[in-house]
Amino acid sequence: MPDPITDLLRSPRTVSFAVLLAAIATNLTGETLMKHGMNQTGELTFDARALLRAFTNPWVVSGLGLAFGAAVLWLRVVSREPLSWAFPMLALSYIPLLFISRFVLGETVSPQRWLGAVVIIAGVFLVYRS
């Protein structure tokens, strides 16, 4: 007898969605590390000293490595799924990004940003269901 749960977990779209979530998590981690590193090094100007300071900061370098890993995962997703489905799914990163910004980086996140992220997630749900 067919098992609908097993069928769902093995479906190509479910696998793509799982890889997409891994790409989002990897990218969010990388972006957080880069932001932490840039908070240490200061504003990036395009002079040699500032660039050297940024690109030798271990947090920035680690973040760039994770961003590259996220790009590889993203390539896996877009090699299998329509871009019109995959790209809007990246907006799933908005809610965790707000939590990271607020509770890890200590940034102020306005109620309007929270509300905007919720509205965007509702749109992502519509795209996912299509």
Backbone bond lengths (Angstrom), bond angles and torsions (degrees), N, CA, C in turn:
res aa  C-N    CA-C-N  psi(-1)  N-CA   C-N-CA  omega(-1)  CA-C   N-CA-C  phi
1 M - - - 1.447 - - 1.534 108.82 -
2 P 1.332 117.68 132.52 1.466 120.60 -179.27 1.529 111.34 -65.06
3 D 1.298 114.53 141.24 1.461 121.00 178.37 1.527 107.91 -105.35
4 P 1.340 118.36 111.75 1.464 119.92 -176.10 1.525 113.70 -62.96
5 I 1.315 117.86 -32.08 1.472 120.37 179.21 1.522 110.21 -66.91
6 T 1.334 116.41 -46.52 1.465 120.54 178.59 1.519 110.46 -62.46
7 D 1.328 116.63 -42.29 1.466 120.25 178.26 1.523 111.00 -60.63
8 L 1.328 116.53 -42.36 1.460 120.60 179.26 1.524 111.14 -63.77
9 L 1.324 116.70 -44.66 1.466 120.45 -178.31 1.516 112.63 -66.45
10 R 1.309 117.26 -26.12 1.465 121.12 -179.39 1.520 112.98 -94.04
11 S 1.315 117.53 -4.36 1.464 119.10 -176.98 1.530 110.06 -67.16
12 P 1.334 116.89 144.98 1.471 119.80 -179.69 1.532 112.91 -57.39
13 R 1.317 118.19 -37.50 1.467 120.61 -179.63 1.521 110.60 -66.23
14 T 1.330 117.42 -38.85 1.466 120.62 179.11 1.525 110.45 -65.96
15 V 1.323 116.63 -41.03 1.468 120.40 177.51 1.528 109.51 -62.94
16 S 1.328 116.83 -45.16 1.467 120.02 178.38 1.521 111.23 -60.42
17 F 1.330 116.39 -40.57 1.461 120.25 179.79 1.526 110.64 -64.52
18 A 1.316 117.24 -39.84 1.468 121.07 178.42 1.529 110.72 -64.49
19 V 1.329 117.20 -42.58 1.468 120.87 177.98 1.528 109.52 -65.54
20 L 1.324 116.46 -39.21 1.459 120.73 177.43 1.528 111.05 -60.96
21 L 1.323 117.31 -44.24 1.467 120.39 177.61 1.528 111.32 -62.48
22 A 1.325 116.77 -37.68 1.470 120.23 176.43 1.527 110.25 -64.81
23 A 1.335 116.91 -40.29 1.467 120.69 178.09 1.526 110.59 -63.57
24 I 1.324 116.35 -42.52 1.466 120.51 179.36 1.527 110.47 -63.20
25 A 1.323 117.17 -47.04 1.470 120.68 -179.41 1.525 111.16 -62.74
26 T 1.323 116.35 -41.62 1.466 120.68 179.39 1.521 110.41 -65.09
27 N 1.319 116.44 -43.45 1.458 120.22 179.91 1.529 111.41 -66.78
28 L 1.331 117.34 -42.71 1.467 119.90 177.93 1.527 111.44 -59.83
29 T 1.312 116.41 -41.18 1.464 120.02 178.21 1.524 110.18 -64.41
30 G 1.323 116.58 -44.83 1.458 120.72 178.92 1.518 112.52 -61.99
31 E 1.324 116.30 -44.36 1.468 120.07 179.12 1.526 111.17 -63.37
32 T 1.325 116.39 -39.04 1.465 120.45 178.68 1.527 110.66 -64.28
33 L 1.327 116.58 -43.13 1.466 119.87 178.24 1.526 111.11 -64.16
34 M 1.344 116.64 -41.83 1.467 119.26 178.84 1.529 111.02 -63.29
35 K 1.331 116.91 -42.90 1.466 120.23 179.13 1.528 110.71 -63.07
36 H 1.328 116.96 -43.13 1.470 120.61 177.36 1.533 110.21 -59.26
37 G 1.317 116.25 -45.50 1.461 120.28 178.94 1.516 112.56 -63.40
38 M 1.330 116.50 -40.26 1.460 119.22 -179.89 1.526 111.30 -71.99
39 N 1.326 117.22 -28.05 1.468 119.07 172.83 1.525 110.29 -63.05
40 Q 1.317 117.10 -31.50 1.466 121.45 178.29 1.522 112.05 -77.21
41 T 1.332 117.11 -39.45 1.464 120.18 -173.53 1.514 113.28 -86.85
42 G 1.315 118.01 -21.30 1.461 121.11 -178.75 1.515 111.48 94.54
43 E 1.314 114.40 -179.71 1.462 120.88 -176.41 1.521 111.06 -59.04
44 L 1.322 115.21 138.17 1.462 120.40 179.63 1.519 109.26 -85.88
45 T 1.305 115.33 116.48 1.458 121.24 169.98 1.519 105.54 -108.45
46 F 1.290 116.27 166.50 1.456 118.48 -173.48 1.526 112.66 -97.00
47 D 1.313 115.13 39.13 1.461 118.72 171.21 1.527 107.90 -100.54
48 A 1.298 116.09 160.67 1.469 121.64 -172.63 1.530 112.50 -59.66
49 R 1.308 117.76 -40.46 1.474 119.80 -177.42 1.528 111.69 -65.52
50 A 1.317 116.41 -43.85 1.471 120.03 -179.52 1.524 110.48 -65.86
51 L 1.326 116.55 -41.62 1.468 120.00 178.19 1.521 110.85 -63.68
52 L 1.315 116.63 -42.60 1.464 120.53 178.83 1.529 110.82 -63.72
53 R 1.323 116.06 -42.20 1.464 120.33 178.00 1.533 110.67 -60.18
54 A 1.325 116.35 -44.69 1.469 120.05 -178.77 1.524 111.34 -66.96
55 F 1.323 116.59 -47.06 1.461 119.84 -173.32 1.526 114.18 -82.68
56 T 1.325 116.65 1.61 1.465 119.33 171.15 1.528 111.35 -110.97
57 N 1.314 116.64 -0.45 1.463 120.12 176.34 1.530 108.17 -74.63
58 P 1.323 118.37 124.59 1.470 120.18 -175.96 1.525 113.70 -61.64
59 W 1.331 117.72 -30.98 1.466 120.26 178.15 1.526 110.37 -67.99
60 V 1.315 116.10 -43.02 1.467 120.56 179.14 1.521 110.07 -65.03
61 V 1.322 116.71 -45.82 1.470 120.56 -179.54 1.528 110.59 -61.83
62 S 1.324 116.86 -43.57 1.467 120.34 177.90 1.526 110.81 -62.78
63 G 1.318 116.33 -42.58 1.460 120.56 178.46 1.509 112.48 -62.29
64 L 1.325 116.41 -40.53 1.464 119.87 177.41 1.524 111.16 -64.21
65 G 1.326 116.55 -38.82 1.465 119.83 176.83 1.519 111.64 -61.84
66 L 1.325 116.40 -43.03 1.462 119.70 177.89 1.525 111.47 -67.60
67 A 1.319 117.38 -37.41 1.467 120.10 177.16 1.525 110.44 -61.96
68 F 1.323 116.39 -38.03 1.467 119.88 176.22 1.530 110.27 -64.75
69 G 1.325 116.81 -43.94 1.466 120.24 177.16 1.516 111.70 -60.04
70 A 1.329 116.66 -40.37 1.463 120.67 177.33 1.523 110.89 -63.33
71 A 1.325 116.52 -37.44 1.467 120.14 178.29 1.524 111.21 -64.18
72 V 1.321 116.89 -37.96 1.471 120.40 177.53 1.528 109.79 -63.85
73 L 1.325 116.96 -44.86 1.465 120.29 177.27 1.527 110.73 -62.06
74 W 1.320 116.54 -40.45 1.461 121.23 178.34 1.527 110.92 -60.91
75 L 1.316 116.64 -41.49 1.468 119.85 177.99 1.522 110.99 -60.11
76 R 1.317 116.47 -36.15 1.474 120.42 176.66 1.521 110.21 -61.57
77 V 1.325 116.20 -42.74 1.468 120.12 -179.37 1.524 110.79 -65.29
78 V 1.336 117.34 -50.79 1.472 118.99 -175.30 1.518 112.73 -73.40
79 S 1.326 117.21 -13.60 1.466 118.51 174.50 1.524 111.09 -76.05
80 R 1.339 116.98 -15.51 1.467 121.20 -176.62 1.521 114.31 -116.03
81 E 1.320 116.87 -23.09 1.466 120.32 -172.17 1.525 110.94 -122.31
82 P 1.343 116.38 154.20 1.464 119.24 174.91 1.530 110.39 -62.77
83 L 1.297 116.30 139.90 1.466 120.74 178.67 1.528 110.41 -61.25
84 S 1.332 116.68 -32.62 1.464 120.61 179.88 1.527 112.12 -66.60
85 W 1.320 117.98 -18.13 1.464 121.90 172.88 1.528 110.22 -94.52
86 A 1.324 116.96 -45.92 1.463 121.51 -171.63 1.529 112.68 -69.47
87 F 1.313 117.34 -46.04 1.465 119.39 -173.11 1.525 112.93 -62.28
88 P 1.331 119.74 -45.39 1.468 118.03 176.93 1.526 113.37 -60.33
89 M 1.327 117.55 -26.04 1.465 120.36 179.30 1.530 111.80 -64.10
90 L 1.332 116.99 -23.67 1.465 119.87 178.76 1.528 111.73 -61.18
91 A 1.321 116.39 -22.05 1.463 119.82 178.85 1.524 111.98 -65.75
92 L 1.335 117.10 -12.96 1.464 119.45 174.82 1.526 111.27 -60.90
93 S 1.315 116.41 -17.07 1.466 119.86 179.82 1.527 112.32 -75.24
94 Y 1.322 118.79 -14.95 1.460 120.47 -173.02 1.522 113.52 -63.56
95 I 1.326 117.43 -44.91 1.468 119.61 -177.73 1.533 110.99 -65.04
96 P 1.354 118.66 -52.37 1.471 116.62 178.18 1.532 112.32 -62.47
97 L 1.335 117.34 -31.36 1.461 119.89 177.86 1.527 110.85 -62.28
98 L 1.318 116.96 -40.59 1.462 119.49 178.24 1.526 111.28 -64.75
99 F 1.337 117.01 -41.15 1.468 119.90 177.27 1.529 111.04 -63.27
100 I 1.328 116.66 -44.23 1.469 120.61 178.84 1.529 110.19 -61.91
101 S 1.339 115.63 -46.06 1.464 119.60 -179.44 1.523 111.20 -59.10
102 R 1.317 115.49 -43.56 1.468 120.12 -176.52 1.521 112.62 -74.67
103 F 1.342 116.34 -50.80 1.466 119.57 -167.73 1.530 114.44 -97.41
104 V 1.315 118.29 -18.70 1.470 120.56 177.62 1.527 110.18 -101.40
105 L 1.330 116.18 -47.22 1.461 119.89 -176.62 1.525 113.04 -91.86
106 G 1.339 117.09 -10.63 1.458 120.65 177.10 1.517 114.67 73.78
107 E 1.312 117.63 21.80 1.456 121.29 179.93 1.534 110.54 -80.31
108 T 1.307 115.48 156.85 1.457 121.02 173.77 1.524 108.41 -84.32
109 V 1.324 116.22 128.72 1.466 121.35 178.62 1.526 107.07 -120.67
110 S 1.317 115.94 115.61 1.465 120.63 -175.42 1.533 111.60 -72.67
111 P 1.329 116.47 157.02 1.470 119.99 175.69 1.534 112.33 -58.10
112 Q 1.331 116.84 -33.08 1.462 119.86 178.69 1.528 111.12 -63.04
113 R 1.324 117.81 -37.42 1.471 120.57 177.75 1.519 110.64 -66.19
114 W 1.344 116.87 -42.25 1.468 119.94 178.03 1.523 110.13 -60.96
115 L 1.330 116.65 -47.31 1.460 120.94 -179.09 1.526 110.89 -63.29
116 G 1.310 116.96 -43.55 1.461 120.73 178.07 1.514 112.06 -59.45
117 A 1.320 117.04 -40.62 1.469 120.69 179.08 1.523 110.96 -65.42
118 V 1.326 117.24 -38.83 1.469 120.47 178.78 1.529 110.21 -64.66
119 V 1.319 117.55 -42.33 1.467 121.01 178.29 1.526 110.33 -62.34
120 I 1.318 117.11 -42.12 1.465 120.97 179.11 1.523 110.61 -63.68
121 I 1.317 117.83 -41.71 1.467 121.18 179.13 1.526 110.35 -62.41
122 A 1.322 117.68 -36.67 1.467 120.15 175.94 1.528 110.01 -60.87
123 G 1.314 117.05 -40.12 1.462 120.72 176.15 1.518 112.24 -65.12
124 V 1.316 117.06 -38.74 1.468 120.97 177.42 1.523 109.97 -61.07
125 F 1.318 116.79 -41.22 1.463 120.66 178.41 1.528 110.28 -58.57
126 L 1.328 117.18 -42.22 1.464 120.47 178.64 1.525 111.47 -63.56
127 V 1.317 117.25 -42.40 1.467 120.96 179.02 1.520 110.28 -65.49
128 Y 1.330 117.62 -42.75 1.464 121.08 -179.34 1.518 110.74 -59.98
129 R 1.309 116.74 -38.75 1.465 120.95 -177.19 1.527 112.48 -74.32
130 S 1.313 117.58 -11.86 1.473 119.68 -176.89 1.512 112.75 -82.59
